[in-house]
Structure formats: structure tokens, C-alpha cells
Amino acid sequence: MLRQSLSKTLASKKDMSMKWTSISLKELNDLIDTHYWCMESEEREFWNLVKIAPIKWQLDPWGRHGGGFFVVGVLGSKVIWYNDIEEGFNVSSYSDFGVIREYLCEQQELHFVIRRLRDEIKQKC
């Protein structure tokens, strides 16, 4: 029963990933701008250090239909990217530039992702 339910869920996710329309660069920039103003000043400073101009990176098979997912920030071996299938920001690792290593669907707002990363770094210091 559980296996059958899991199979249906995975099939549904696969169907959804084949039907999604990638967010436009303008829509993404508007979304980033909205989240920027939700950040505290220290978070804005941190964001200004890690942000990059949005660029599509590959994440097979999920991103294949939309030409990849927009990466908006890089911090060491991690990228901040927007999952427009699930409509949220995520942090994933990478080893090869241009390729996101793992699919996540955290559906977080950017300012929460930035706060979490900043806090992780503060704890290590």
C-alpha cells in the first residue's frame, strides 16, 4: 500500500515537473527585490556578498524542461537557487560549476534562507 502511494506521488511529481513553466528573469528579480526589503540590515549585507546575477544551472531530470533553475547566490560549495516548480528558494551543494547537486523543495522565502545561512556561519565562528 505504501509503495503504491509512493509510486503515485513520484509519478505525480514527474508529471508536474514536465508541465511547469520557468519563472521569467523579470519575475525572479521582482521576487528577490521583495524579499530583500524583508531582510534586516545585517542580512542585506550578507546577501550582497553572496548574490550573483541569476543564471540557469542544470539539475537533471527536474530542470530539463525549463532549461534549468536560476541560481541567485554562491557561498563556497553551496548555491542558493529558486525552484520554480515548488516556488521557493533552496540551498544545495555543487561540485561542478553550472550543475546543482541535489533537488530540494523547501519552498522558503529568500530572506529566511539568507538568515539561516548567516546564522550557520556565525555559529562556526
ROFILUM-680617 format. One record per residue (C-alpha): residue number from 1; x, y, z. Coordinates in Angstrom, 3 decimals, padded with zeros to 6 digits. Example, Ala and Ser with C-alpha at 12.3 -4.5 7.8 and 13.67 -1.06 7.14 Angstrom:
2
> pos, xx, yy, zz
> 1, 012.300, -004.500, 007.800
> 2, 013.670, -001.060, 007.140
END
This chain:
125
> pos, xx, yy, zz
> 1, 000.000, 000.000, 000.000
> 2, 002.746, 002.450, 000.994
> 3, 004.808, 001.510, -002.061
> 4, 001.802, 002.115, -004.330
> 5, 001.139, 005.507, -002.717
> 6, 004.801, 006.478, -003.048
> 7, 004.818, 005.436, -006.708
> 8, 001.756, 007.606, -007.397
> 9, 003.375, 010.575, -005.608
> 10, 006.592, 010.224, -007.588
> 11, 004.665, 009.867, -010.852
> 12, 002.680, 012.981, -009.988
> 13, 005.911, 014.929, -009.267
> 14, 007.366, 013.717, -012.576
> 15, 004.243, 014.841, -014.457
> 16, 004.314, 018.212, -012.693
> 17, 007.999, 018.746, -013.494
> 18, 007.233, 018.142, -017.162
> 19, 004.427, 020.758, -017.224
> 20, 005.935, 023.677, -015.318
> 21, 006.822, 026.974, -016.914
> 22, 010.070, 028.544, -015.830
> 23, 009.857, 031.838, -013.970
> 24, 010.905, 034.805, -016.090
> 25, 014.021, 036.739, -015.166
> 26, 011.891, 039.834, -014.504
> 27, 009.549, 037.907, -012.192
> 28, 012.531, 036.437, -010.346
> 29, 014.205, 039.822, -009.936
> 30, 010.928, 041.288, -008.642
> 31, 010.640, 038.415, -006.157
> 32, 014.243, 038.900, -004.987
> 33, 013.639, 042.631, -004.593
> 34, 010.536, 041.993, -002.481
> 35, 012.437, 039.587, -000.223
> 36, 015.396, 041.973, 000.014
> 37, 013.239, 044.541, 001.777
> 38, 012.169, 041.876, 004.301
> 39, 015.797, 041.367, 005.351
> 40, 017.409, 043.048, 008.327
> 41, 020.419, 045.260, 007.550
> 42, 022.949, 042.560, 008.523
> 43, 021.146, 040.066, 006.285
> 44, 021.212, 042.554, 003.391
> 45, 024.965, 042.945, 003.817
> 46, 025.369, 039.164, 003.771
> 47, 023.109, 038.859, 000.716
> 48, 025.176, 041.491, -001.103
> 49, 028.259, 039.295, -000.544
> 50, 026.790, 036.033, -001.856
> 51, 024.379, 037.157, -004.581
> 52, 025.132, 036.712, -008.261
> 53, 023.250, 037.739, -011.371
> 54, 020.638, 034.987, -011.800
> 55, 021.881, 032.273, -014.127
> 56, 020.364, 028.939, -015.099
> 57, 022.115, 025.849, -013.754
> 58, 021.254, 022.274, -014.623
> 59, 019.573, 019.799, -012.292
> 60, 018.506, 016.673, -014.139
> 61, 015.941, 015.462, -014.632
> 62, 013.744, 018.051, -012.888
> 63, 015.071, 021.198, -014.510
> 64, 015.467, 019.799, -018.002
> 65, 012.064, 021.026, -019.245
> 66, 012.616, 024.646, -018.187
> 67, 016.271, 024.856, -019.183
> 68, 017.446, 024.523, -015.571
> 69, 016.868, 026.502, -012.396
> 70, 018.034, 030.017, -011.589
> 71, 020.958, 030.185, -009.169
> 72, 020.956, 033.554, -007.393
> 73, 023.807, 033.169, -004.901
> 74, 027.017, 031.233, -004.301
> 75, 028.684, 030.578, -000.951
> 76, 031.640, 028.204, -001.031
> 77, 030.375, 024.869, -002.353
> 78, 026.715, 025.854, -001.904
> 79, 024.311, 027.625, -004.219
> 80, 021.111, 029.494, -003.457
> 81, 018.609, 028.711, -006.191
> 82, 014.961, 029.220, -006.989
> 83, 012.841, 026.126, -007.512
> 84, 010.056, 027.409, -009.721
> 85, 008.334, 024.020, -009.748
> 86, 007.799, 024.254, -005.981
> 87, 008.022, 028.086, -005.833
> 88, 010.676, 028.546, -003.189
> 89, 014.354, 029.167, -002.573
> 90, 016.741, 026.365, -001.660
> 91, 020.368, 025.808, -000.733
> 92, 022.127, 022.886, -002.395
> 93, 025.707, 021.823, -002.837
> 94, 027.610, 021.734, -006.095
> 95, 030.981, 020.465, -007.235
> 96, 030.845, 021.319, -010.944
> 97, 030.061, 024.916, -011.848
> 98, 026.670, 025.052, -013.561
> 99, 025.288, 021.847, -012.036
> 100, 023.196, 021.747, -008.854
> 101, 023.915, 018.542, -006.962
> 102, 020.585, 017.804, -005.241
> 103, 016.919, 018.606, -005.792
> 104, 015.211, 020.260, -002.838
> 105, 011.730, 021.646, -002.409
> 106, 011.958, 023.637, 000.801
> 107, 009.703, 026.390, -000.563
> 108, 011.405, 029.028, 001.567
> 109, 011.398, 032.758, 001.089
> 110, 014.791, 034.215, 000.249
> 111, 015.142, 036.274, 003.415
> 112, 014.692, 033.114, 005.545
> 113, 017.360, 031.284, 003.519
> 114, 019.771, 034.195, 003.961
> 115, 019.079, 034.377, 007.698
> 116, 019.688, 030.634, 008.093
> 117, 022.985, 030.728, 006.159
> 118, 024.179, 033.791, 008.063
> 119, 023.334, 032.132, 011.373
> 120, 025.160, 028.931, 010.356
> 121, 028.294, 030.927, 009.627
> 122, 028.015, 032.877, 012.889
> 123, 027.806, 029.612, 014.854
> 124, 031.010, 028.348, 013.231
> 125, 032.958, 031.455, 014.222
END
